[in-house]
Amino acid sequence: MKVIIVGAGVLGVSVARQLAVAGKDVLLLDQRGAGTGTTATTFAWTNSSRKPDPDYHRLNLAGMQEHARLAGQLRGAPSYFPSGALQWADAANEQRLADNVERLQALGYPAHWVTPNAAARTAGGLRIPATITSIAHFPSEGYVLPDRLVNNLLADAEQRGATFAIGEVVAINDGPDRVSVTLAGGEVCTGDRVVLAAGRWTERLAARAGIDVPMVTDAGRGAQTVGLLGYARSPQLDLRCVIHSPGLNLRPEAGGHTVLQALDLNAHVDPADPPSADGDIASTLARRFSALLPDPCRAPEIDLRIGLRSLPADGHTVAGYASAQSRVYCLVSHSGVTLAPILGRLVAAEITTDQEQDLLGAFRPTRFTGVQRSDIEVDQHATSLGEQ
């Protein structure tokens, strides 16, 4: 069996690696390079914290567990860190946090209250402001270094015989016996299955094959897809876990660096006119970061990056064949980092065995058939404590 995978983000590379483990002939294509799309600009927090839909919660739990198993199989520098996460609430957020902790505890999800002193020991080199009134610890959560994860997955896939190539797919032909993709240069690649894992480009490519995968595609100023991240090069911190605070989210990055996220600032970000390093947005981010530092004696050095999220219109993962007769398997998710290992394994299993996997049953693209977009589309602006 030959499988062509369109898109070498964290989902596509995960599927490629699992198919290679199964001994299949794998061609992985990407228009720019592995991990250079949405995967390159993600907060990369592994969790199932605010996912109230039972099927989606269950899938994300499985994703968190699969990360631990995968980490024991991959070579290369560590990319997954089960660090736990802390959420700090002030008076305006404490009820929201309390309600979510109660809900998660009822589901058996590890979540408990901690004192500021305990939180400070867990967090590492940060100062907890006096305005914080309650703190919850989520010990089963963690984070990923996305570039390392993609590199490790790709290296393992190639070692097992997968081929990776740069190529922009402009058309997909879903035939009765074979399926093919056409590249921008005119080359046609033929296989037994195609996995469409093209992230935010999924709707456009799927439509060219007559497949409907509704996505949020607006990328203008303050759009739902827009996400700003700051990469703090200095000061270097001993940050030990993921932090969500009322004004700033933080996670560790390699080399003592820190990834910063201020959800409310996304409303002011225009990808066509990126914020400058000395503008108001950069200054606000630096001020909020400095307020959490134990010794804010000098201005932090922060590089800004704009990410564009991959958002299915109804907010849930898409995983499955376009129809009962189709050879095109559609795969896209807003929770790509959390779900990549489990989706890689389950999707590969469905393709190689033709046996449906129970965890994916609620996420088929066929759920969109005959449905008006207005009936399924939800607002996915992330603005509040614990959202992404």
Steps between C-alpha positions, in 0.01 A plus 500: 500500500625848406373795704554863401479747788436863416636723774805443721379673813488312827191300391628402157843401628342295781289304251799456268708355780230254610438385142873449456507297822228284340724447197298704251640699208470860616547825306475811719457832318509857627499828312767662719663261745420272791343682794509844335124572503275517804730260686774764504285751689306313765494533877536118505322429829388138539168488683130422506416787732214687331358241263149434631383281212540143641636347179750781451607485865554125472706538183719767658555284809620223271727750327663597828560135589637423154760774532661312789510176301640669191772677699637160596522395134655803328868577475635852505485781752198482733196677357222416748501625859228381745562805716151561626328838469383773734210736455505818707173687546428848626163617635360538148595143402476297820141377451574393143802306620309349793220380273746335263696332779177359643393373156835336432521341844156344442643343183803364685737745331790587732440851632545642848548827684845607618633777718709784357812356664441158347423659164821701513702184557325328210532793262867578554634845430187715507338742742132445577328841518308599813184532289484122451227356723497129406733255324423159351753234407445254213779244543426283195541787252821605333652652191685415181789658314334477158809531283672219687194277486459546124872442439503185713187359335627577151843351567340180628260484205781545248714241676212257453475574128265799469584764237465871570491753219422868449208543267186712486191288436254684277252220422382164634334243275301247703457212254320167541820293504781746571537854629744759375628845586624757253785732597542862398769401248269254329637179653236241589552261794275196522420278797241285673402761759550871558503653848406866481673652804547850363395698807342833420525425125277193537168652389647635176676179403206281600264708287715433195421132549129569554528450876342735754709565812373832643782700658536847646703670228490870589854617577435872537554727798378335821363191321439179693794341322749766606729424794795709615793341682801664660830314526696650789875462449578677824492486787557126512271335755483180696136459394388144580143470372226660295345810660164662428451833672232767446715705263768264374557133422853360513676177417866400505700500179842351435804677640324671788283702262127553553200498267244769584135530404255781584165395354335841523768653276399279207208732428749771402726284280487520122712239315519738203652769723697318774562683828841663525760415759465846654124546464218499753433124479865411559519749788187356664633146472835602648333688786282202594799267486710733715222510761549126558877505522666480842750768396356717220808722482532517122264478208457148363601420143199355319458389140142508369347236274151483356339159470186403311300227670349201319133526598229262373179703492332309784811503718560126494759277338431360153628145448369260240434422136301753301242231421457123511647479149774758538873435514565843651537507878446847649687597817499842665478620860535807717651271768773376268785491751303317769347258251786436257628173653158341548367616163815373333447154643123480453496644148776264391303211649185595308690533174697177530230274646174660377379462859333806650645624827239583764670818619464653154135414443367844593741691277428384145486762224171344390335687791503807275304336218173682434552736795484877473821666614300743713365204699843374604730801515606610847697798628852382578658823617725408794490780756462357851711323761581145393393539138708455186 
